[in-house]
């Protein structure tokens, strides 16, 4: 336990669990401050007249191994033995149980006297720190000092121990072999009936693997797991920086949108592994075709974006585009075969074509589609497509608003299947709508609704359709999971037999903070693990019922997501599963269930009961 000793003793670094650098063990308020004071006596020690814990030697098992035994005396009250505290067991049985818990605990436990001298450690302490009882007893927690924490850290710890009798936080300690590691540490002061501290008990959990998984997830949140390029989040941040520099200098710059030609054919014919190889090679070629200061980002699938701050004219953008097209037109050998891959490029200028951000990206995207329409392998510039896109959004908004007023979109149900036995564990609601420019389904429909300010209305319409379907089905149907925004969560409150027990909400992890408090009784699954930067503490505190992966996670992203889900004790769900190989990959990673085209198209509400009876 870092810093444990008498109140007049010099501050020492305690051997309890080392925490991480980020949240350096902020003191937390203790609970149960009004509980009677206890005093912990060593075996054979006399507790005297005041309240305390009386110790003696007891014996356990056939070998009659001596174990410490304690009886508890509350200050001013009668002695209460463990037999009094554990119904239906004898004193010896209760003491044996307490000793067994101490010995078998997975967390390290360390006990010092009031001076900070170690008097007891358990096997987990030895396993984590490397110090045997013989090496630790009689010494102070200073042997675990890592040197990472300053005097202010220990001052805050001591203040919490003096005022509340408890401190909890993250600490970095050093093992016997010299390795420094993080742990989560709780220190409790044990006091006698007069309020004097007699002992300190430190309980610690090693959190190194958990923090490593969190760091991997954080990296993946800002970097594309396959190519290592910046992702869309970083792209927007770099765009904002480029815009500020351009405004200060009164200059312009170009944004290029790149879509690979022929990638789908390679991916379909040679498989996902070959497709991944193409994407990695394309990333390397794009980086080699531009300056080191230019940003190259992968923004999804086979699409990339490049910020070219020195390309302040059409001529400069044309020269950069020519280099990119030449780099991507070089021969490709993938999986031992020669393949043909090229690119279609779209360009837009800041501030001429758009004020920046997502609008500038959409302008470049629209120009890229013109290059595709021209046969690919070329560069096209934006020349007014944003106006046409705005008109299309207005058409969609008017038509969708009318559809919602008339009863909302159609809702089908996609089975979420347990990977262990193939049983349908839940149904995922899939809304669809035939708009003026063609059908929209599920996430595409939600995105269109959000862009037109109708996201909340769509969520409410889907929830109403789900409740109506559940009313027709009766009770013998699995829970229904529906994707909603944070503002709609509160509306999914109990309604008689159709309460939250039969509903599950899927909330994007990026929107978790906006949800403030999750409704009581409603299971909420965090959606998009591996794509959003979310602190592990936020996930642990949210009270989620499960986590759902981002579609098609990289191998590293899948491993990290599985580690985080396991650490939090939450089931992990997959989505978008299209073949048996993807299903096996998720199962091997520890996913509990998954959904996707592998199990066929979504079911209509009318056919759900029959499908469930047939097991499909």
N, C-alpha and C positions, 0 to 999 in steps of 0.2 A: 504494500500500500504506500503510495507516494506520500511522503510528508507525515508519517505517523509517528507520534512520540508524545511525551509529556508536553503540556502547554508551554512550559518554560524551556523545553528542549530545542535544540537547533533544528531548523526545518530540514527534513530529510525527504528523499524521493522514495515513494512507497512502491513496493513490488507488485501492486495490483495491476489490473489490465491496462496496457498502454493504449491510448486513443489515437485518433488521426490528427494530422497537422491542421486540418480545416477548422474543426470545432474543438478547440483545445480544452475539453472538459469544463464546460460552463457549469457552475454550481447550480443544482436544482433543489427546489424546496422539498424538505422531507415530509413524509406522510405519517400520520398517527403520532403527532407530537405530544398528544395528551396521554399516551399510553404510560402505564406505571414504569418506573425506572427498574432496570435489571442490573445485577452485578454478576460478572462471570468469574468464578473462582477456579483455580487450577486444582486438579485432583490432590486431595490431602490438605488443601488450604482451609483455614478456619474462617468462616464468614462473619463470625462475631454476632453482635446483637442486631445490627442493622439488616435491612433487606439485602439479599444476595443470592448467589448460586453456590450451593454446597457440593463439593466434589468428593468422590471416593473412587477406588479402583473396583471395577466389576470384571466379570469374565464372560467370554462368548465362545460358543461352538465347542466341538469335542476337544480341541487343543487347549481349551481354557485360556485363550489369549486375553491378556489384560486389556481393557478398554477404559477410557475415562467415562465416568458417569456423573451426572449432575442432577441436583434437585434445585428447584427455583423457589426463591423466597421474595415476595413482593415487599417493598418498603413498608414497614408498619403492619404487615399482615402475616397470615399463617404460611407455613411452608406448603407449597403445592408441588407434589412430585409429578414426574411425567405420567405416572399411572393415573393421576387425577385429570390430566390433560388429554389423554387418549382413551376414548370410551372402549370398554370391553377388553382392555389389555392390562397386563401386569406392569409394574414399574420396570422390571428387568427387560420385558419385551419392548417397552417404549424406548428404553435406553439403547437397546440393541438396534432398534430401528433408526434412532438418531445417529448412532455411530456409523451404521451402514450407509445412510444418506451422505454423511460427511465423506466417507471413503469412496463412494461410488459417484459422487457429483461430477458432472462434466465440466463445471466451472471450477477454476482455481480458487481455493479458500486459504486465507492467511490470517492468523490471529497474533496480535502483539499485546504486550502489557502496556501500561500507561506511559512507560518511558520509550516505547517504540521498539522493544526487543522482541524478536519473533519467538513465540512459544508453541505454535502449532501450525502445520501445513498439511494439506491433503495430497493424494496422489496426482490429481490434476495440476496442482501447483508445480510438482516436480516434472510432469510431462511437458508443460508449457515453458517453464523457465530453465530446466536442466539442473536445478539445484535439488539435491536429495535432502531429506529432513536433517540428516547429520550435518550437512553443509550450511543449512539455513538457520536451524534453531540456535538461539543465543546471539545471533547477529541482527542487524537492523535492515530494514528495506532498502537502505542505501546501496546494497549489493546489486540492486536492480536498476540503479540510476542510469538514464540514457543521456542526460545532459541537454535534452530538448526543451525543457520547461524552465522559465525564469522565476525569479522570486515572487513576482506579482501573481503568478499562477498558484503557487503554494499558499500565498497570503489569502487568496480568495477561498481556497480549499479549507484552510484552517478556520476562517471566519464562519463558513457554513457548518463546520463540525462543532464549533463552539456555540453557535446560535441555534442550530437545528438538530445537532447530533447525527447528521448524515450528509454525505457528499456523493455526487454521482457525475461521471463525465468520462471523457476520452483521455487516455494517457499513453505516452510512448515509453516503454521500458526496454531493458537490455537482457537478453538471455545469458546464460553462463558462457556460451560459445562466442559472445560478442555481438550477435545479431540484434538489431533494434527492431521492435515490432509494436503494432498498436493493439490496445485492448480497451474494453469498456469496463470501468471500475466503479464499484459501489463500496463506500466506507461507512461503517456504522460505529458510533461510539457506544460502548456499554458502560452504564453508570450504576452506582450503588444507590441505596435508599436516600443518601444525603446529597445525591446529584453529582458526586465525584466520579470522574472517568477512571475506570479500572482497566479497560481493555479496548482495543479497536479490532473490528472484524472487517476484512476486505474480501470481497467476492469479485472475481474478474473473468471476463470472457474474451478470448482472443478474436479479434475482428479483422485480421490481416486479409484473409481470403475474401471476406465480404467487401472490404474497401477496394481490393484489386478488381473485383467484378464491377463495382460501381465506377471505377476509373475507366475500365474498358467500355462500359456503356456510355460514359460521358464522351469518350473519344469517338465512339461510333455515332453519337448524336450530332457531332460536328464534322465528321469525316465519313466519306463513303467507305463502307466496310470492304468492298471488293477492289476498288481502284486506289484507295487512299487519298483521292482528291477531296477538296472541300465539297460539302453538300449544299443544299438549297439554303439552309439557315446561314451558313457562312457567306454564301454568295450575296444574300441580301445585305449582310453587314458590310461586305466589301463594296457593294454598290453604293451604300450610303456614304462610305468614306470617299469613294471616287467622286460622288456628287458634290460633297463639301469642297474637295480640292478644286473641282472644275468651277464651282461658283466663285471661290476666292480668286482664281486665276482668270476668270472670264473666258474659259475654254470649253470645248465639247469633247466627248469621247464616244467610242463605239462599243456596243454590246452585240456579240455574235451568238446566235443560237445554232447548234450543230445537231443534226439527226443523222444517224448512220444509215446508209442505203445498203440493202442486202443483208442486214443483220438478222432479221426475222427468219429468212431462209436458212442461214447458217445454224441458228439456234434450233429450228424445227428439224433440220436434216441431221445434224451432228450431235444435238443434245445440249443441255444447259452448261455442261462443263466446257464445251467448245465455245458456246456463247460468252461465258465468263472470260475465257482466254482472249476473245476478240475485244471485249470491253477493256480489259487491262492493257492490251496492246494499243488500243485507240487512245486511252488516257496518256500513255507514254508518248505516242506520236504527236498528240495535240500539245503537250507540254514542250516537246522539242521544236515545234513549229513557231512558237511565240517567245517573247522575251521572258526572262525569269521573273520580272516584276509583275507580269500580267497574271490575272487570276483565271485558272481553268477549273471549272466545277462540274461535277456530274449531278444532274438534277432529276434523274429518274430514267429507268429503262436504258435505252440507247441514245439518250439525249444529254448534251453537254452545253454549257454556256461559258463564254469567254469575255472578260472585261479588258478592253484594249484602250488604256488611257492615253497612249500616244497616237492612236488612230483618230485624229481630229478632222479628217477630211474623207470624202468618198474615195479619193485615190489611195490614201493610206489604208483604208479598210479593204479596198480591192486587193492591194498587195498582200495584206495579212491573210485574206481569204484564199488567195492563190496558193500561198505557202501551206495552208491547212489542207486544201484539196489535194495538193501534190503529195503531202505526207500520207494522207489516208488512201491515196490511189496506188501507192507502192504495193507490190505483190504480198499477199497474205498466205501463210502456211499455218493451218490450224488442225490439230489432231492428225498430223501427218498428211494432210490434204491441202491442195491449193484452193482457196476460195476467193470470191470477189466481194469486196466491201468498199463502199465509197461514202460520200456524205452530201447532204443538202444543207446549205447555210443561209441563214437570214440575219440581216443586220439592221440595227436601229441606233439613232444618235440621241445622246442627252446633250442639251435640253430640247433639241429641235423637234423630236418625235414624241417625247413624253417627259413628264417632270421627274421620272425616276422610278425606282422600286419595281413592284410587280407590274405596273403599267408598261414600263420600258421593256420588261421581259416578254410581256404579251405581244408588244409590237414586233420584237425580233422573232417571236414564235410565228406570228402571222406571216412575216416575210419568208420564214423557212418553208411554210406550207406552199407558198408560191413557187419556191425553188423545187419542191417535190412535184408540184403540178407540171412544172416545165421539164420533168424527166429526171431530176436529181443531178448530182455531180456539179452543181453550180451555186452561185451566190446571188441572192436577191435582196433589195433594200425595201424597207417599209415605206409605203407611200399613201397612207390613209386607211389602212385596214382597221385601226382602232375605232373609227367612226362606225364602220359596218358592224364591228363586234358589239359596240354599245347599242346599236339598233337591235341586234339579235338578243341581247340581254333584256331589253325593254319588251320585246315580243314574248320572251320566255316568262318574264315577271307577270305580265298581264294574263297570259294563258294559265300559268300555274296558280295564280291567285284565284282565278275563276274555278279551276279544278278543285282547289281546297274548299272553296265555299260550297261547291256542289257535292261534297262528300269525301274529298281527298283522293289520293292515289290508290291504286290496287296494292294489296300487301300479300306477298307469298311467304313461304316459310322454308328455310334451308336447315336441314338437320345438322346438328353438331354431334359427332359420333365419338364415343369413347374408343380410344385406340387399343385398349387392352382386350376388349371383347366385342367391339362392333355395335354396341347398344346405343341407341339414340338417347343422349343425355339431356339435350335441350334443343329448342328450335330458335333459329335466328330470323327475325322479321326482315323481309327484303321488300322495300317499297319500289314501285315502278310507275312510270307515267309516260304517255305518248305525247310529247310536246310538239310545237310547230316545226321544229327542225329535226324531229326524229325521237325515238324512244330513249328515255333516261332511266337508269336503274341503280338502286342502292347508293353507293358512295358518290357516283356521278350526279344523281338526283339531289342528294344532300348538298353537294358542292354548288350546284346551280341554284338551289333554294337559298343558301347562305349568301351567295353573290348578289342575289336580288332582294335580300332582306326578309326572306320568307322561311328561314331555317327553323325558327321556333314554331311557326304555324304548321310546318311539315311534321315536325316531331310530335306535336300534339295530335295531329290527324292520324299518324301511324299508331300512336298509343291507343287512340279510340278504336281504331280498326282491330288492333290486337285484342283489346278487352271484349269487343263484340264477338270475335272468333272464339275466344275462350268460353264465353257464355254459351255458344252453340255446341262446343265440344263436350262440355261437362268437366269433371274433375280428373279423369284418367288420361291426362296429357302432360308431357314434361313442361318444365318452366320455359317461358318464351323470353328471349333476349332481344332487346331493341336498342339501337344506337340513338342517343339523345344528347342534346346540349345541356349545360349546367343549369340553365333557367327552367328546364322542364322537369328536372329531377323531383322537385318538391310536389309536382302534380301527380306523381306516381304513388300516391298515398293509398292506404288501405281503403277498399270499397267492398265491404262485405266479404263474400266468398272469393271475390276477384282481387284480393289484396296483393301486396308485394311478394308474398310467398310464391305466387305464380308468375311473377315478373322479375326480370333481371335487366338492369340498365348497363349499356356499354358506353363509357365516357372516355373520350380521348384524353390521354395523359397530359397533353398540353393544356387542357381545360380543367385539370384537377384543382388548381389553385382557385379558379373562378367559382368552383362549387361551394366554397367556404365550409359547409358542413353537409355530409351525406345524410339523406333521410334515414331515420331509424326503421329497421325492418325491411329495407329494400337492398337486395344484393346488387352491388355495383362492381363491374369488371373494368379495369383500366385497359384501354385499347391503344395499340400502337407501340408496345414495348420494343425498344431498339431503334425507334425513329425519333423519339422525343427526349430532350434532356430533362430528366426529373431526378431530384435528389433522393437518395435512398431513404433518408429520414422522412421525407414527404410521403413516400409510398407506405412506409411502415405506420405512419400516423393517420393515414387516410381511412383505414378500416375497410379496405377493398376485399371483395370476395374472390377475386381471381385476376389474372393478367392475360391479355391477348396479344400475340405477336404481331408486329408489322408484317404485311405480306412479303413473301420471298426474302427472309432474312439471310444475310451472309452466314458462313459457318461460324465465324468469330462472334457475330451478333447473336446467333442462336445459343452458343455456349454461354455467353455472358448473361443473356436473358434467363436461361434455365438456372444459372447459379443464383441470380437475384430472386427468382420465384421460389427456389428451394430455401434460400436463406430467410425469406419472409413467411415460409410455410403456406404459400398460395398455389393453387392449381394454375398451370400454364396451358393456354389454348392456342391452336394454330388456325389459320384461315387461308383461303385460296388454294387449297391442296388439289392439284390436278392429276397426280399419278401416284402409283404405289411407291415409287422411289422416294418421293417427297413425304409420303405418309410414314415410311420406315424411318426416314431421317428425323422427323419430329418425335416419333415414338422413342427412338434411341436417345434423344436429348432429354426425355422425361416429360414430354407434353401429355396432358391427361386426355385431351379430346381435340378434335379439329373439324373444320367444315370446308367445303369447296366442291368444284366440279366433279371430283372423283366419285362422289355419291349422287351424281345426277343433278338435274336442274331443280330449283326451288319448287316446293309443293304448293298447290293452291290451298286455300283454307278449307275447301270442301273435301279435299282428298286426304287431309292430314290424318283423321282417325283410321281410315282404311290402311294407309301406308304404315302407320305405327303398329297396327295389328299384324301386318305382314313382316314386320321387322325392318322395313326399308322406308 
